Amino acid sequence: MFLKKIAIAGAMTGLLGTAAYAADCGPSGQSIRILASDFPAIHAVADAAEANCGEAAAEFSRNHTTEARQIMNAALTPNPAEYTSVIVANSTLTQLMNDGLVRPLNDLVEKYGQNLPKNLMITIDGNIMAVAFMANSQHLFSRKDILAQAGIDGVPTTYDEVIAAAKAIRDAGIMEHPIVMNMKTGWNVGESFNLVFLAHGGEFFKPGTAEPAINSPAGVAALNTLKELVEYAHPDHLTQASNETQGLWEAGQAALGIMWGSRGAPILDDEGSSEEVTSNTVLSAAPSVESGGTPGATLWWDGFTISTNVSDEEAEATFAALASALTPEMVAANNDDAVWLLEGFKPGAAAAGVAATAQGGAKPYPMIPQIGLMHNALGSELADFLKGDESAEKALADVEAAYVTAAKEAGFLQ
C-alpha cells in the first residue's frame, strides 16, 4: 500500500495551489449529500461548495456531526448510499476503504481537478482515494498568566514539565483541575494513548505483521504518563471530547490542554470566551518525553471522498462541488480556521501549535488496514486502568486480546 506524502511543511508557507477559477459544478439536477465532522474548517469547505454549486443541484444537504466516524460505514453501505461524500481523515479513509465504500477518483480528478495541487491527492496503489485540504494535529495549549502566577517561567515542553506545572497550579490554590484532554471513553481515550505511546517510541505491531506489540515497556510507560496527566484533569474527563474541552478552556477552567489544532481558531477568537482567556492562551508543540524528543501527537490530514454506492452523475456533481470549494478565496475568508494545504494560507497564531508539532518530528497517524481495530480495542479496554481498577500490564493484555479477536474475525490474523 503506497501513501503519497503530503507536503505539510510546504503548505505552511502558503505555496500550494493555483489561481482562482470559475466553478464547474458538473451534471446539474443531482443530489449532493455530505457527511462530515463538526468544526469550523469543515463548515467552511461545505459552505463554499454549496455557495458555488448548490443552485445547480436538485438537493444539497450536509450532516455535520461529532458522530461521523461512528455512522459513516453504515451510512455508505446501502445502495444507494445515504451520503454521496464523506469528509475523512487518515484513519477514517482506511475504515471506509476496508469495506469498499469509497471509489477511486482518478477520472474525476482528471475532469475537475486541474486547479488542485497534485500533492494533495491521497494515492493508494495507483488510485486517488481522497483529496486532502487541511492538516491537523494535537498540541499543547497553555495559559501564560496562570503559569506565571504559579511561578512557572515559560511554556512546558515535556510531559514531566506539564505534570509539574499542573501540580504547581494546584498547590498554589489557583485551579484544582488545570489539565484538559480529550479522554472520552472510546475513540478519544484510544487516541490519547496513541499520542503518549508514540512519544515513548512505541510500535503498534510487530514489524511487517498484524501481530500486536503494545504490551511493551513503551506501552506501560505511556499508560503511567497518561495516568499522571489525568490526575490533574476534570473528574468527568472520561466523558469529555473536543467540544467539552474547548468549552472548559473558553470558560477559564483550564490552564494546560492537549487539544486539536483545529480548536485553536475558535479558542483564540472573540466569541464564547473572555479577553483574559484569549489574550493569555499560547499554542505550542505537543509535549515530548524528553526535551527535543518526538512530540506526543499524530499528524493528520482531512479531505473528501466520494461514495461507491451512488450514481456516477451524483458522484461527479459532488466531486465538482467540493473541488470548487478549495480556492484561495475560501482560504482567505477562513484563514485561521485550519492549517490549510492550499494556496493563500497565511499561518497565524492559531496554526502555531500544529506547525511546531510537525516541525518537531511528530509521526503521522498510521494508515494501515488493521489500525482501526487496534484503536477500537484501546478505546474500550483502557478505562479500567484510568479508573485505578487494574494494572497497566493487565490493561494492555486486555487490549491485545480484544484486538486479536477482532483481527482474526477481519482476516488480518489466522
DRENROTI-295610 format. One record per residue (C-alpha): residue number from 1; residue in one letter; x, y, z. Coordinates in pm, 1 decimal, padded with zeros to 6 digits. Last residue first. Layout:
REM residues N
+-----+---+----------+----------+----------+
:   k : r :        u :        v :        w :
+-----+---+----------+----------+----------+
: NUM : A :        X :        Y :        Z :
...
+-----+---+----------+----------+----------+
This chain:
REM residues 414
+-----+---+----------+----------+----------+
:   k : r :        u :        v :        w :
+-----+---+----------+----------+----------+
: 414 : Q : -00501.2 : -01652.1 :  01144.2 :
: 413 : L : -00461.8 : -01274.2 :  01172.1 :
: 412 : F : -00577.5 : -00991.2 :  00946.1 :
: 411 : G : -00888.1 : -01183.7 :  00842.1 :
: 410 : A : -01146.5 : -00949.8 :  00994.3 :
: 409 : E : -01261.8 : -01204.9 :  01253.0 :
: 408 : K : -00899.1 : -01280.7 :  01335.3 :
: 407 : A : -00824.9 : -00909.5 :  01377.1 :
: 406 : A : -01124.8 : -00863.5 :  01607.9 :
: 405 : T : -01018.5 : -01144.2 :  01840.3 :
: 404 : V : -00655.0 : -01031.8 :  01829.4 :
: 403 : Y : -00754.4 : -00672.1 :  01911.9 :
: 402 : A : -00957.0 : -00774.0 :  02217.1 :
: 401 : A : -00668.6 : -00987.9 :  02343.9 :
: 400 : E : -00415.8 : -00712.7 :  02277.7 :
: 399 : V : -00625.9 : -00456.7 :  02463.3 :
: 398 : D : -00678.2 : -00692.0 :  02757.5 :
: 397 : A : -00302.8 : -00751.4 :  02778.7 :
: 396 : L : -00255.0 : -00374.5 :  02772.9 :
: 395 : A : -00496.2 : -00328.9 :  03062.8 :
: 394 : K : -00333.8 : -00611.4 :  03259.9 :
: 393 : E :  00013.1 : -00462.0 :  03211.6 :
: 392 : A : -00104.7 : -00115.9 :  03312.1 :
: 391 : S : -00255.8 : -00253.7 :  03630.0 :
: 390 : E : -00626.7 : -00266.8 :  03709.4 :
: 389 : D : -00909.2 : -00072.0 :  03879.7 :
: 388 : G : -00742.0 :  00268.7 :  03903.1 :
: 387 : K : -01006.8 :  00449.0 :  03696.8 :
: 386 : L : -00751.6 :  00501.1 :  03420.4 :
: 385 : F : -00675.7 :  00128.7 :  03425.0 :
: 384 : D : -01044.3 :  00040.5 :  03398.6 :
: 383 : A : -01089.5 :  00289.0 :  03112.2 :
: 382 : L : -00819.2 :  00130.9 :  02897.2 :
: 381 : E : -01014.1 : -00153.2 :  02732.5 :
: 380 : S : -01272.8 :  00005.3 :  02501.7 :
: 379 : G : -01070.1 :  00282.4 :  02342.5 :
: 378 : L : -00758.0 :  00069.9 :  02313.1 :
: 377 : A : -00952.6 : -00206.9 :  02139.9 :
: 376 : N : -01109.2 :  00041.2 :  01897.8 :
: 375 : H : -00767.6 :  00184.7 :  01811.9 :
: 374 : M : -00627.6 : -00162.7 :  01748.7 :
: 373 : L : -00919.2 : -00243.8 :  01518.4 :
: 372 : G : -00876.1 :  00087.4 :  01337.3 :
: 371 : I : -00505.5 :  00018.9 :  01289.3 :
: 370 : Q : -00576.3 : -00302.6 :  01095.0 :
: 369 : P : -00578.6 : -00154.1 :  00744.1 :
: 368 : I : -00264.6 :  00059.0 :  00773.6 :
: 367 : M : -00263.4 :  00436.5 :  00755.1 :
: 366 : P : -00074.6 :  00508.1 :  01076.6 :
: 365 : Y : -00137.8 :  00856.4 :  01224.7 :
: 364 : P :  00156.5 :  01064.8 :  01111.9 :
: 363 : K :  00457.2 :  01094.9 :  01345.0 :
: 362 : A :  00560.0 :  01417.0 :  01515.0 :
: 361 : G :  00900.8 :  01543.3 :  01401.9 :
: 360 : G :  00931.5 :  01877.1 :  01580.1 :
: 359 : Q :  00840.7 :  02062.2 :  01259.5 :
: 358 : A :  00500.6 :  01896.3 :  01264.5 :
: 357 : T :  00443.0 :  01989.9 :  01629.6 :
: 356 : A :  00564.1 :  02345.9 :  01577.7 :
: 355 : A :  00332.0 :  02393.8 :  01278.5 :
: 354 : V :  00034.4 :  02240.0 :  01459.0 :
: 353 : G :  00089.4 :  02464.3 :  01762.0 :
: 352 : A :  00145.2 :  02784.3 :  01563.8 :
: 351 : A : -00159.5 :  02749.3 :  01338.3 :
: 350 : A : -00395.2 :  02959.7 :  01552.5 :
: 349 : A : -00132.8 :  03234.5 :  01587.1 :
: 348 : G : -00112.0 :  03284.7 :  01212.4 :
: 347 : P : -00001.7 :  03085.2 :  00909.9 :
: 346 : K : -00101.7 :  03258.1 :  00586.3 :
: 345 : F : -00285.7 :  03020.7 :  00353.3 :
: 344 : G : -00325.8 :  03163.7 :  00003.4 :
: 343 : E : -00271.4 :  02846.8 : -00192.8 :
: 342 : L : -00398.8 :  02532.6 : -00024.7 :
: 341 : L : -00291.7 :  02283.0 :  00240.2 :
: 340 : W : -00485.5 :  02480.2 :  00501.9 :
: 339 : V : -00370.2 :  02475.9 :  00862.5 :
: 338 : A : -00721.2 :  02545.6 :  00981.8 :
: 337 : D : -00982.4 :  02802.0 :  01089.0 :
: 336 : D : -00738.9 :  03093.8 :  01080.3 :
: 335 : N : -00758.6 :  03156.3 :  00707.6 :
: 334 : N : -01136.1 :  03130.2 :  00670.7 :
: 333 : A : -01215.5 :  03406.0 :  00419.7 :
: 332 : A : -00866.3 :  03392.6 :  00270.8 :
: 331 : V : -00886.0 :  03014.0 :  00240.5 :
: 330 : M : -01217.8 :  03027.3 :  00057.1 :
: 329 : E : -01076.3 :  03291.0 : -00178.8 :
: 328 : P : -00758.9 :  03088.4 : -00233.7 :
: 327 : T : -00980.2 :  02807.1 : -00363.9 :
: 326 : L : -01075.9 :  02459.3 : -00247.9 :
: 325 : A : -01452.8 :  02498.6 : -00276.4 :
: 324 : S : -01475.8 :  02409.2 : -00645.4 :
: 323 : A : -01331.0 :  02066.3 : -00569.2 :
: 322 : L : -01622.3 :  02004.4 : -00332.8 :
: 321 : A : -01880.5 :  02094.3 : -00595.4 :
: 320 : A : -01707.8 :  01901.4 : -00875.2 :
: 319 : F : -01673.7 :  01590.6 : -00658.3 :
: 318 : T : -02041.7 :  01601.1 : -00563.6 :
: 317 : A : -02157.3 :  01656.9 : -00921.9 :
: 316 : E : -01944.1 :  01367.9 : -01048.6 :
: 315 : A : -02052.1 :  01125.5 : -00778.5 :
: 314 : E : -02416.6 :  01216.3 : -00828.8 :
: 313 : E : -02381.3 :  01152.6 : -01203.1 :
: 312 : D : -02190.8 :  00827.0 : -01146.5 :
: 311 : S : -02477.6 :  00704.5 : -00931.4 :
: 310 : V : -02413.1 :  00633.9 : -00565.1 :
: 309 : N : -02278.0 :  00324.9 : -00389.0 :
: 308 : T : -01903.6 :  00390.3 : -00415.1 :
: 307 : S : -01909.3 :  00713.4 : -00216.4 :
: 306 : I : -01680.6 :  01004.4 : -00299.4 :
: 305 : T : -01404.3 :  01114.4 : -00064.6 :
: 304 : F : -01302.2 :  01446.9 :  00084.9 :
: 303 : G : -01001.1 :  01558.3 :  00283.6 :
: 302 : D : -00857.4 :  01595.2 :  00631.3 :
: 301 : W : -00489.1 :  01538.1 :  00702.8 :
: 300 : W : -00344.4 :  01413.9 :  01024.9 :
: 299 : L : -00021.3 :  01425.4 :  01221.9 :
: 298 : T : -00028.9 :  01225.6 :  01543.8 :
: 297 : A :  00091.6 :  01380.6 :  01865.7 :
: 296 : G :  00324.4 :  01333.6 :  02160.8 :
: 295 : P :  00617.4 :  01524.5 :  02010.0 :
: 294 : T :  00926.8 :  01310.9 :  01944.4 :
: 293 : G :  01213.2 :  01427.0 :  02163.2 :
: 292 : G :  01372.2 :  01772.1 :  02191.8 :
: 291 : S :  01342.0 :  01771.2 :  02570.0 :
: 290 : E :  01247.8 :  01421.1 :  02679.2 :
: 289 : V :  00904.8 :  01258.9 :  02682.9 :
: 288 : S :  00758.1 :  01510.4 :  02439.1 :
: 287 : P :  00488.9 :  01774.5 :  02476.3 :
: 286 : A :  00282.6 :  01882.7 :  02174.9 :
: 285 : A :  00421.5 :  02197.7 :  02016.3 :
: 284 : S :  00289.7 :  02537.6 :  02122.2 :
: 283 : L : -00029.6 :  02743.0 :  02134.6 :
: 282 : V : -00037.9 :  03022.4 :  02394.5 :
: 281 : T : -00358.4 :  03147.3 :  02555.5 :
: 280 : N : -00316.1 :  03468.8 :  02756.0 :
: 279 : S : -00502.7 :  03708.4 :  02526.6 :
: 278 : T : -00785.0 :  03459.2 :  02471.9 :
: 277 : V : -00851.1 :  03381.0 :  02838.4 :
: 276 : E : -00840.9 :  03731.0 :  02984.6 :
: 275 : E : -01020.2 :  03872.3 :  02680.4 :
: 274 : S : -01311.3 :  03642.2 :  02754.8 :
: 273 : S : -01473.9 :  03340.9 :  02591.7 :
: 272 : G : -01761.8 :  03247.9 :  02366.5 :
: 271 : E : -01658.4 :  03460.6 :  02070.3 :
: 270 : D : -01352.0 :  03684.4 :  02045.3 :
: 269 : D : -01134.5 :  03435.8 :  01859.7 :
: 268 : L : -00844.8 :  03245.5 :  02014.9 :
: 267 : I : -01044.2 :  02938.5 :  02119.0 :
: 266 : P : -01231.3 :  02918.4 :  01788.3 :
: 265 : A : -00900.7 :  02946.2 :  01597.4 :
: 264 : G : -00706.9 :  02693.7 :  01803.6 :
: 263 : R : -00970.4 :  02419.3 :  01803.8 :
: 262 : S : -00844.8 :  02286.1 :  01468.7 :
: 261 : G : -00509.3 :  02230.6 :  01639.4 :
: 260 : W : -00666.6 :  01952.6 :  01840.5 :
: 259 : M : -00633.1 :  01950.9 :  02218.4 :
: 258 : I : -00377.1 :  01879.0 :  02488.8 :
: 257 : G : -00464.7 :  02146.0 :  02741.9 :
: 256 : L : -00296.8 :  02332.8 :  03025.3 :
: 255 : A : -00460.1 :  02616.0 :  03221.7 :
: 254 : A : -00821.6 :  02507.7 :  03247.2 :
: 253 : Q : -01149.7 :  02647.2 :  03380.9 :
: 252 : G : -01140.6 :  02982.2 :  03202.5 :
: 251 : A : -01479.0 :  02928.5 :  03037.0 :
: 250 : E : -01310.2 :  02916.2 :  02697.7 :
: 249 : W : -01092.1 :  02629.8 :  02818.4 :
: 248 : L : -01380.9 :  02433.8 :  02966.1 :
: 247 : G : -01580.5 :  02476.9 :  02646.6 :
: 246 : Q : -01289.5 :  02365.9 :  02429.8 :
: 245 : T : -01257.8 :  02055.1 :  02646.9 :
: 244 : E : -01629.2 :  01978.9 :  02612.8 :
: 243 : N : -01647.7 :  02029.5 :  02236.1 :
: 242 : S : -01331.1 :  01827.8 :  02181.1 :
: 241 : A : -01421.5 :  01517.9 :  02384.9 :
: 240 : Q : -01507.6 :  01481.0 :  02753.0 :
: 239 : T : -01693.3 :  01193.8 :  02922.0 :
: 238 : L : -01383.8 :  01017.7 :  03061.5 :
: 237 : H : -01262.1 :  01357.2 :  03188.2 :
: 236 : D : -01550.9 :  01388.8 :  03436.3 :
: 235 : P : -01322.0 :  01442.1 :  03736.3 :
: 234 : H : -01153.1 :  01730.7 :  03549.6 :
: 233 : A : -00786.6 :  01663.2 :  03481.0 :
: 232 : Y : -00493.7 :  01684.7 :  03725.1 :
: 231 : E : -00469.5 :  01310.6 :  03796.2 :
: 230 : V : -00542.6 :  01274.4 :  03423.9 :
: 229 : L : -00182.1 :  01365.6 :  03345.5 :
: 228 : E : -00026.2 :  01117.2 :  03587.5 :
: 227 : K : -00242.5 :  00835.8 :  03447.9 :
: 226 : L : -00139.7 :  00924.0 :  03091.9 :
: 225 : T :  00227.4 :  00906.2 :  03192.9 :
: 224 : N :  00167.9 :  00563.1 :  03350.4 :
: 223 : L : -00015.9 :  00446.2 :  03039.7 :
: 222 : A :  00267.4 :  00560.6 :  02813.0 :
: 221 : A :  00533.3 :  00394.5 :  03029.4 :
: 220 : V :  00342.1 :  00064.9 :  03020.1 :
: 219 : G :  00307.5 :  00083.9 :  02642.0 :
: 218 : A :  00673.7 :  00177.8 :  02592.9 :
: 217 : P :  00780.2 : -00113.3 :  02814.1 :
: 216 : S :  00565.6 : -00342.2 :  02598.7 :
: 215 : N :  00209.6 : -00466.7 :  02572.0 :
: 214 : I :  00170.9 : -00256.8 :  02255.0 :
: 213 : A :  00311.2 : -00511.2 :  02011.4 :
: 212 : P :  00007.8 : -00656.4 :  01833.4 :
: 211 : E :  00061.1 : -00901.8 :  01544.5 :
: 210 : A : -00052.3 : -00750.5 :  01211.7 :
: 209 : T :  00290.0 : -00817.9 :  01062.5 :
: 208 : G :  00583.6 : -00646.8 :  00890.4 :
: 207 : P :  00744.4 : -00535.0 :  01214.0 :
: 206 : K :  00548.8 : -00640.3 :  01525.5 :
: 205 : F :  00259.7 : -00402.2 :  01563.5 :
: 204 : F :  00175.6 : -00079.7 :  01748.8 :
: 203 : E :  00532.7 :  00043.2 :  01790.1 :
: 202 : G :  00617.1 :  00268.0 :  02085.7 :
: 201 : G :  00885.0 :  00535.7 :  02090.1 :
: 200 : H :  00767.5 :  00699.8 :  02414.5 :
: 199 : A :  00625.0 :  00993.0 :  02215.8 :
: 198 : L :  00438.4 :  00736.2 :  02005.2 :
: 197 : F :  00277.5 :  00590.0 :  02318.1 :
: 196 : V :  00187.7 :  00935.6 :  02453.7 :
: 195 : L : -00005.8 :  01028.1 :  02141.9 :
: 194 : N : -00154.3 :  00681.5 :  02088.4 :
: 193 : F : -00290.5 :  00672.3 :  02444.8 :
: 192 : S : -00480.6 :  00994.9 :  02381.8 :
: 191 : E : -00609.5 :  00840.4 :  02058.2 :
: 190 : G : -00750.7 :  00537.0 :  02235.5 :
: 189 : V : -00915.8 :  00752.7 :  02501.0 :
: 188 : N : -01069.8 :  00964.2 :  02224.0 :
: 187 : W : -01202.3 :  00665.4 :  02027.5 :
: 186 : G : -01392.4 :  00512.5 :  02318.6 :
: 185 : T : -01425.8 :  00664.6 :  02663.5 :
: 184 : K : -01398.9 :  01042.6 :  02636.3 :
: 183 : M : -01042.6 :  01147.3 :  02713.5 :
: 182 : N : -00993.5 :  01460.1 :  02501.9 :
: 181 : M : -00758.3 :  01637.9 :  02741.2 :
: 180 : V : -00796.4 :  01927.4 :  02985.3 :
: 179 : I : -00547.9 :  01999.1 :  03264.0 :
: 178 : P : -00584.8 :  02259.5 :  03543.8 :
: 177 : H : -00811.2 :  02060.7 :  03777.3 :
: 176 : E : -00780.7 :  02216.9 :  04125.3 :
: 175 : M : -00706.1 :  02568.1 :  03999.1 :
: 174 : I : -00525.4 :  02857.9 :  04162.9 :
: 173 : G : -00470.5 :  02702.4 :  04506.4 :
: 172 : A : -00093.5 :  02731.9 :  04474.6 :
: 171 : D : -00062.7 :  02354.5 :  04511.2 :
: 170 : R : -00299.1 :  02306.2 :  04216.6 :
: 169 : I : -00104.7 :  02538.2 :  03986.9 :
: 168 : A :  00226.6 :  02386.6 :  04100.0 :
: 167 : K :  00095.2 :  02035.4 :  04038.9 :
: 166 : A : -00022.1 :  02127.8 :  03688.7 :
: 165 : A :  00318.9 :  02278.9 :  03615.5 :
: 164 : A :  00496.4 :  01964.5 :  03735.5 :
: 163 : I :  00268.9 :  01749.6 :  03516.5 :
: 162 : V :  00333.2 :  01966.0 :  03210.7 :
: 161 : E :  00707.7 :  01970.6 :  03285.2 :
: 160 : D :  00717.5 :  01592.4 :  03317.2 :
: 159 : Y :  00525.6 :  01562.6 :  02990.6 :
: 158 : T :  00784.8 :  01776.2 :  02815.9 :
: 157 : T :  00777.2 :  02125.8 :  02658.9 :
: 156 : P :  00615.0 :  02334.4 :  02930.0 :
: 155 : V :  00561.3 :  02704.9 :  02846.5 :
: 154 : G :  00780.5 :  02969.8 :  03006.2 :
: 153 : D :  00872.9 :  03054.8 :  03364.2 :
: 152 : I :  00649.7 :  02885.9 :  03617.9 :
: 151 : G :  00582.2 :  03070.5 :  03943.5 :
: 150 : A :  00219.5 :  02964.3 :  03978.1 :
: 149 : Q :  00101.1 :  03312.9 :  03876.2 :
: 148 : A :  00329.7 :  03290.7 :  03575.3 :
: 147 : L :  00167.5 :  02964.2 :  03466.9 :
: 146 : I : -00173.6 :  03121.2 :  03520.6 :
: 145 : D : -00086.7 :  03419.8 :  03301.8 :
: 144 : K :  00070.1 :  03201.7 :  03031.2 :
: 143 : R : -00244.5 :  02992.0 :  02989.6 :
: 142 : S : -00121.7 :  02697.3 :  02783.0 :
: 141 : F : -00247.9 :  02492.5 :  02485.0 :
: 140 : L : -00030.2 :  02196.9 :  02386.1 :
: 139 : H : -00068.9 :  02005.3 :  02061.2 :
: 138 : Q : -00292.7 :  01765.1 :  01870.4 :
: 137 : S : -00260.6 :  01757.3 :  01496.1 :
: 136 : N : -00431.9 :  01882.7 :  01185.6 :
: 135 : A : -00358.6 :  01940.5 :  00819.5 :
: 134 : M : -00601.8 :  02070.6 :  00560.9 :
: 133 : F : -00722.7 :  02015.4 :  00202.3 :
: 132 : A : -00676.0 :  01648.5 :  00118.6 :
: 131 : V : -00834.0 :  01488.0 : -00188.6 :
: 130 : A : -00924.8 :  01122.7 : -00134.6 :
: 129 : M : -00889.1 :  00777.0 : -00293.3 :
: 128 : I : -00656.9 :  00853.5 : -00586.2 :
: 127 : N : -00572.7 :  00508.9 : -00716.4 :
: 126 : G : -00217.4 :  00400.0 : -00801.7 :
: 125 : D : -00190.9 :  00151.0 : -00517.0 :
: 124 : I : -00300.9 :  00422.2 : -00272.3 :
: 123 : T : -00294.1 :  00788.3 : -00369.2 :
: 122 : I : -00410.8 :  01069.1 : -00142.1 :
: 121 : M : -00405.4 :  01356.3 : -00392.0 :
: 120 : L : -00291.4 :  01671.0 : -00214.1 :
: 119 : N :  00048.4 :  01654.3 : -00386.2 :
: 118 : K : -00118.7 :  01714.0 : -00722.7 :
: 117 : P : -00233.1 :  02064.2 : -00628.5 :
: 116 : L : -00598.7 :  02111.7 : -00733.1 :
: 115 : N : -00675.2 :  02350.2 : -01019.0 :
: 114 : Q : -00693.3 :  02081.2 : -01287.5 :
: 113 : G : -00913.4 :  01871.8 : -01061.5 :
: 112 : Y : -01243.6 :  01860.0 : -01245.7 :
: 111 : K : -01201.3 :  01612.6 : -01534.9 :
: 110 : E : -00870.6 :  01445.8 : -01448.2 :
: 109 : V : -00959.2 :  01448.5 : -01078.6 :
: 108 : L : -01291.8 :  01285.4 : -01160.6 :
: 107 : D : -01124.7 :  01010.2 : -01363.0 :
: 106 : N : -00868.5 :  00936.5 : -01092.1 :
: 105 : L : -01119.0 :  00945.4 : -00804.7 :
: 104 : P : -01119.6 :  00582.3 : -00690.4 :
: 103 : R : -01445.5 :  00497.2 : -00509.6 :
: 102 : V : -01538.2 :  00490.5 : -00141.5 :
: 101 : L : -01731.0 :  00212.6 :  00037.2 :
: 100 : G : -01503.4 : -00085.3 : -00029.8 :
:  99 : D : -01533.7 : -00210.1 :  00328.2 :
:  98 : N : -01163.8 : -00168.9 :  00416.1 :
:  97 : M : -01169.1 :  00153.4 :  00216.1 :
:  96 : L : -01414.0 :  00313.1 :  00459.1 :
:  95 : Q : -01205.2 :  00249.0 :  00770.8 :
:  94 : T : -00886.0 :  00334.9 :  00584.2 :
:  93 : L : -01032.4 :  00673.2 :  00493.7 :
:  92 : T : -01143.7 :  00709.2 :  00854.7 :
:  91 : S : -00794.5 :  00669.6 :  00991.7 :
:  90 : N : -00620.4 :  00932.2 :  00782.9 :
:  89 : A : -00904.2 :  01187.4 :  00785.3 :
:  88 : V : -01246.9 :  01197.0 :  00619.7 :
:  87 : I : -01507.2 :  01419.7 :  00459.7 :
:  86 : V : -01773.8 :  01175.5 :  00348.4 :
:  85 : S : -01937.4 :  01212.6 :  00011.0 :
:  84 : T : -02250.9 :  01099.1 : -00173.7 :
:  83 : Y : -02432.4 :  01028.4 :  00150.4 :
:  82 : E : -02712.8 :  00782.4 :  00238.5 :
:  81 : A : -02570.2 :  00527.8 : -00003.1 :
:  80 : P : -02782.6 :  00399.2 : -00290.6 :
:  79 : N : -02712.9 :  00115.1 : -00244.2 :
:  78 : P : -02673.7 :  00067.7 :  00129.0 :
:  77 : T : -02320.7 :  00054.6 :  00285.3 :
:  76 : L : -02243.4 :  00428.5 :  00294.0 :
:  75 : A : -02448.2 :  00513.1 :  00605.2 :
:  74 : A : -02335.2 :  00203.2 :  00794.9 :
:  73 : N : -01973.0 :  00285.5 :  00726.1 :
:  72 : M : -02012.5 :  00653.0 :  00816.0 :
:  71 : I : -02203.1 :  00619.9 :  01144.0 :
:  70 : Q : -01934.4 :  00601.6 :  01413.2 :
:  69 : R : -01683.2 :  00828.8 :  01243.3 :
:  68 : A : -01946.8 :  01093.6 :  01175.8 :
:  67 : E : -02056.2 :  01102.1 :  01542.0 :
:  66 : T : -01930.3 :  01457.1 :  01609.0 :
:  65 : T : -02180.1 :  01565.8 :  01346.2 :
:  64 : H : -02202.2 :  01791.6 :  01043.0 :
:  63 : N : -02473.4 :  01644.8 :  00819.9 :
:  62 : R : -02486.5 :  01809.8 :  00482.6 :
:  61 : S : -02751.9 :  01867.4 :  00220.1 :
:  60 : F : -02752.5 :  01998.4 : -00135.9 :
:  59 : E : -03052.6 :  01882.3 : -00337.8 :
:  58 : A : -03155.2 :  01926.4 : -00702.4 :
:  57 : A : -02810.2 :  02069.7 : -00759.2 :
:  56 : A : -02718.9 :  02364.1 : -00981.7 :
:  55 : E : -02821.2 :  02614.3 : -00712.6 :
:  54 : G : -02597.0 :  02447.8 : -00454.6 :
:  53 : C : -02288.2 :  02466.2 : -00676.1 :
:  52 : N : -02072.2 :  02759.6 : -00572.1 :
:  51 : A : -02239.2 :  02858.2 : -00245.1 :
:  50 : E : -02285.9 :  02491.5 : -00152.9 :
:  49 : A : -01920.4 :  02408.9 : -00213.1 :
:  48 : A : -01812.6 :  02721.3 : -00023.0 :
:  47 : D : -02029.7 :  02631.7 :  00276.6 :
:  46 : A : -01901.3 :  02272.4 :  00273.5 :
:  45 : V : -01539.9 :  02390.2 :  00280.4 :
:  44 : A : -01601.9 :  02646.0 :  00556.4 :
:  43 : H : -01807.4 :  02401.2 :  00762.5 :
:  42 : I : -01513.0 :  02161.3 :  00756.3 :
:  41 : A : -01283.0 :  02438.5 :  00879.5 :
:  40 : P : -01522.9 :  02538.6 :  01158.1 :
:  39 : F : -01570.2 :  02201.8 :  01330.0 :
:  38 : D : -01841.3 :  01936.4 :  01314.0 :
:  37 : S : -01726.1 :  01625.6 :  01132.6 :
:  36 : A : -01863.5 :  01546.9 :  00791.0 :
:  35 : L : -02133.8 :  01367.7 :  00593.4 :
:  34 : I : -02221.2 :  01530.1 :  00260.7 :
:  33 : R : -02522.9 :  01477.8 :  00035.0 :
:  32 : I : -02526.0 :  01615.4 : -00318.8 :
:  31 : S : -02837.4 :  01520.4 : -00518.4 :
:  30 : Q : -02815.5 :  01593.7 : -00891.7 :
:  29 : G : -03001.9 :  01842.8 : -01109.6 :
:  28 : S : -02694.4 :  01964.1 : -01292.3 :
:  27 : P : -02402.5 :  01749.7 : -01406.1 :
:  26 : G : -02065.6 :  01906.2 : -01319.5 :
:  25 : C : -02036.3 :  02212.9 : -01099.1 :
:  24 : D : -01757.4 :  02393.3 : -01283.9 :
:  23 : A : -01667.9 :  02685.2 : -01057.1 :
:  22 : A : -01489.9 :  02982.0 : -01211.8 :
:  21 : Y : -01120.7 :  02996.4 : -01128.7 :
:  20 : A : -00882.5 :  03142.6 : -00874.5 :
:  19 : A : -00509.6 :  03089.8 : -00928.3 :
:  18 : T : -00318.2 :  02780.7 : -00832.7 :
:  17 : G : -00241.6 :  02570.4 : -00528.3 :
:  16 : L :  00039.6 :  02534.6 : -00279.0 :
:  15 : L :  00296.7 :  02788.6 : -00159.8 :
:  14 : G :  00132.7 :  02900.5 :  00165.2 :
:  13 : T :  00439.6 :  02850.3 :  00384.0 :
:  12 : M :  00250.4 :  02600.2 :  00593.9 :
:  11 : A :  00164.3 :  02407.9 :  00280.8 :
:  10 : G :  00531.8 :  02343.2 :  00219.4 :
:   9 : A :  00574.8 :  02189.7 :  00563.9 :
:   8 : I :  00264.5 :  01978.7 :  00516.9 :
:   7 : A :  00380.9 :  01844.4 :  00183.4 :
:   6 : I :  00150.6 :  01543.4 :  00173.5 :
:   5 : K :  00317.8 :  01209.2 :  00121.0 :
:   4 : K :  00172.3 :  00967.4 : -00132.2 :
:   3 : L :  00055.3 :  00662.1 :  00050.8 :
:   2 : F :  00150.3 :  00330.5 : -00106.3 :
:   1 : M :  00000.0 :  00000.0 :  00000.0 :
+-----+---+----------+----------+----------+
